Amino acid sequence: MFMEIAISAIGIGVVLMVGYLVISQVRSSLQNSTLDSATNASLLSTQAVVFSGFGLIAVGIIVLAAFGLISIFK
């Protein structure tokens, strides 16, 4: 059971990182053209939300691994 949850969490983490990279590439390409401050702020906000989601998934994987180790050594 722990392995299935860990694999799905890793998959979600990969999707979040790809989303973060896509948003950063869109933001950098839009900076070369006309980019107003509202659009820049919203793209920075989206990047921060995606990155924090990736951090939460990473913490979840660490906690899941800890519970798995505890159950192994019981």
C-alpha positions in Angstrom: 0.0 0.0 0.0 2.8 2.4 0.8 4.5 1.7 -2.5 1.3 2.6 -4.5 0.9 5.9 -2.6 4.6 6.8 -3.0 4.5 6.1 -6.8 1.4 8.3 -7.2 2.9 11.0 -5.1 6.1 10.9 -7.2 4.0 11.1 -10.3 2.1 14.2 -9.0 5.5 15.8 -8.0 6.8 15.3 -11.6 3.6 16.8 -13.0 4.0 19.8 -10.7 7.6 20.3 -11.6 6.8 20.2 -15.3 4.1 22.8 -14.7 6.5 25.0 -12.8 9.0 24.8 -15.7 6.2 25.6 -18.3 5.1 28.6 -16.3 8.6 29.9 -15.9 9.2 29.5 -19.7 6.0 31.3 -20.5 6.9 34.1 -18.1 10.4 34.5 -19.6 9.1 34.5 -23.2 6.4 37.0 -22.3 9.0 39.3 -20.7 10.6 39.8 -24.1 7.3 41.1 -25.4 5.0 43.5 -23.6 4.2 42.3 -20.1 2.3 44.5 -17.7 2.7 44.3 -14.0 -0.6 42.5 -13.4 0.3 39.6 -15.7 3.8 39.4 -14.2 2.4 39.3 -10.7 -0.1 36.6 -11.6 2.6 34.5 -13.3 4.8 34.8 -10.2 1.9 33.8 -8.0 1.1 30.8 -10.2 4.8 29.8 -10.0 4.8 30.1 -6.2 1.6 28.0 -5.9 3.0 25.2 -8.1 6.3 25.2 -6.3 4.7 25.1 -2.9 2.5 22.2 -4.1 5.7 20.4 -5.1 7.1 21.0 -1.6 4.0 19.6 0.0 4.2 16.5 -2.1 7.9 16.1 -1.2 7.1 16.4 2.5 4.3 13.8 2.1 6.7 11.4 0.5 9.1 11.8 3.4 6.4 11.2 6.0 5.1 8.2 4.0 8.6 6.8 3.9 8.9 7.3 7.7 5.7 5.4 8.3 6.8 2.7 6.0 10.1 2.3 7.9 8.3 2.3 11.2 5.9 -0.5 10.0 8.8 -2.5 8.7 10.8 -2.5 12.0 7.8 -3.2 14.2 
